[in-house]
């Protein structure tokens, strides 16, 4: 019998994965909060892709205490990195120690947090252009393959559980492989995610924004090299992606921005920038590598979230002037 999946955090990534499990009539539970949970419980989970909207009715709960846990459950952890400690601390109080917890999140710190409480900890590299801007609604901007999710045991290696997880995700429409060196690939994703702050603050366009994105990544690369941290090359990353995903406008509208952009758009008051640009800043301080671009991006993004600024409120030229 296939393992049951519990999606902890039913936003963009978790919502799309949960919808695909529901489409395949696989047993799945979504943990969500607030208005999003309320709408899904009453009106269902709407998945938008292209010009279509599918509605599913998976089990939706608002607390880990609302689940009758099983010894072999798989938790797909999809909360933002700033919420990981609270989420997993609560989970450890009620769930069996034997469950598998998969960190399908940006950043490289979550797995270490989870490992303190669960032996069966897995990292996942998620490449999925997904969106969540309205309660009860998630968007898959790539179709018919919504994304890539590569899974490996933390800190390294693979086992039958990783293989079962990948097989389950492949069966519901994703493209996934098992990675013995999953953290090596997560550091590559970290370098990519350094641009999230620029896109959230300034948008995609213009030479100044491109300069900021390039400078943030150059700093990140220098820091990882100084720290002796291996990461997959851009060539490896391109080969993995190949032409698997196809971006399709939703109702004629192309995707606007990623997770940090969406956090500002929803006015959540916080972003995961401290675990992205902030990770590079912390490593730079430990290894004596200056990281002025990532420091400014981290500070400005936190201020934008605190002040409730909508995305793309700042000029990239003004941020460059601060440097």
NORPE-V854796 format. One record per backbone hydrogen bond with DSSP energy under -0.5 kcal/mol. CO is the residue of the C=O (numbers start at 1). NH is the residue of the N-H. If there is no record, write none. Layout:
co->CO nh->NH
co->CO nh->NH
This chain:
co->4 nh->74
co->5 nh->7
co->5 nh->29
co->6 nh->8
co->6 nh->76
co->7 nh->9
co->7 nh->31
co->8 nh->78
co->8 nh->79
co->9 nh->11
co->11 nh->15
co->12 nh->16
co->13 nh->17
co->14 nh->18
co->15 nh->19
co->16 nh->20
co->17 nh->21
co->18 nh->22
co->19 nh->23
co->20 nh->24
co->21 nh->26
co->22 nh->25
co->27 nh->5
co->28 nh->59
co->29 nh->7
co->30 nh->32
co->30 nh->61
co->31 nh->9
co->31 nh->10
co->33 nh->36
co->33 nh->37
co->34 nh->38
co->35 nh->39
co->36 nh->40
co->37 nh->41
co->38 nh->42
co->39 nh->43
co->39 nh->44
co->40 nh->44
co->44 nh->46
co->45 nh->47
co->45 nh->56
co->46 nh->48
co->46 nh->138
co->47 nh->54
co->48 nh->140
co->49 nh->52
co->50 nh->251
co->52 nh->49
co->54 nh->47
co->56 nh->45
co->59 nh->30
co->61 nh->32
co->63 nh->66
co->64 nh->67
co->67 nh->69
co->70 nh->73
co->73 nh->75
co->73 nh->100
co->74 nh->6
co->74 nh->76
co->75 nh->77
co->75 nh->102
co->76 nh->8
co->76 nh->78
co->77 nh->104
co->80 nh->83
co->81 nh->84
co->83 nh->87
co->84 nh->88
co->85 nh->89
co->86 nh->90
co->87 nh->91
co->88 nh->92
co->89 nh->93
co->90 nh->93
co->90 nh->94
co->91 nh->94
co->91 nh->95
co->96 nh->99
co->97 nh->119
co->100 nh->75
co->100 nh->102
co->101 nh->103
co->101 nh->122
co->102 nh->77
co->102 nh->104
co->103 nh->105
co->103 nh->124
co->109 nh->113
co->110 nh->114
co->111 nh->115
co->112 nh->116
co->113 nh->116
co->114 nh->117
co->114 nh->118
co->119 nh->121
co->120 nh->101
co->121 nh->154
co->122 nh->103
co->123 nh->152
co->124 nh->126
co->125 nh->127
co->125 nh->150
co->126 nh->128
co->127 nh->148
co->128 nh->130
co->129 nh->141
co->131 nh->139
co->134 nh->137
co->136 nh->46
co->137 nh->134
co->138 nh->48
co->139 nh->131
co->139 nh->141
co->141 nh->248
co->144 nh->146
co->147 nh->175
co->148 nh->127
co->150 nh->125
co->151 nh->179
co->152 nh->123
co->155 nh->183
co->157 nh->153
co->159 nh->163
co->160 nh->164
co->161 nh->165
co->162 nh->166
co->163 nh->167
co->164 nh->168
co->165 nh->169
co->166 nh->170
co->167 nh->171
co->168 nh->172
co->169 nh->172
co->169 nh->174
co->170 nh->173
co->174 nh->176
co->175 nh->149
co->177 nh->151
co->178 nh->180
co->179 nh->182
co->180 nh->157
co->181 nh->184
co->181 nh->185
co->182 nh->186
co->183 nh->187
co->184 nh->188
co->184 nh->232
co->185 nh->189
co->186 nh->190
co->187 nh->191
co->188 nh->192
co->189 nh->193
co->190 nh->194
co->191 nh->194
co->192 nh->195
co->193 nh->196
co->195 nh->199
co->196 nh->200
co->197 nh->201
co->198 nh->202
co->198 nh->203
co->199 nh->203
co->200 nh->312
co->201 nh->314
co->206 nh->210
co->207 nh->211
co->208 nh->212
co->209 nh->213
co->210 nh->214
co->211 nh->215
co->212 nh->216
co->213 nh->217
co->214 nh->218
co->215 nh->219
co->216 nh->220
co->217 nh->221
co->218 nh->222
co->219 nh->223
co->220 nh->224
co->221 nh->225
co->222 nh->226
co->223 nh->227
co->224 nh->228
co->224 nh->229
co->225 nh->228
co->228 nh->230
co->233 nh->237
co->234 nh->238
co->235 nh->239
co->236 nh->240
co->237 nh->241
co->238 nh->242
co->241 nh->244
co->246 nh->143
co->249 nh->251
co->250 nh->253
co->253 nh->250
co->258 nh->262
co->259 nh->263
co->260 nh->264
co->261 nh->265
co->262 nh->266
co->263 nh->267
co->263 nh->268
co->264 nh->267
co->272 nh->275
co->273 nh->276
co->273 nh->278
co->276 nh->279
co->276 nh->280
co->277 nh->281
co->278 nh->282
co->279 nh->283
co->280 nh->284
co->281 nh->285
co->282 nh->286
co->283 nh->287
co->284 nh->288
co->284 nh->289
co->288 nh->290
co->291 nh->295
co->292 nh->296
co->293 nh->297
co->294 nh->298
co->295 nh->299
co->296 nh->300
co->297 nh->301
co->298 nh->302
co->299 nh->303
co->300 nh->304
co->301 nh->305
co->302 nh->306
co->303 nh->307
co->304 nh->308
co->304 nh->309
co->305 nh->308
co->310 nh->313
co->315 nh->318
co->315 nh->319
co->316 nh->320
co->317 nh->321
co->318 nh->322
co->319 nh->323
co->320 nh->323
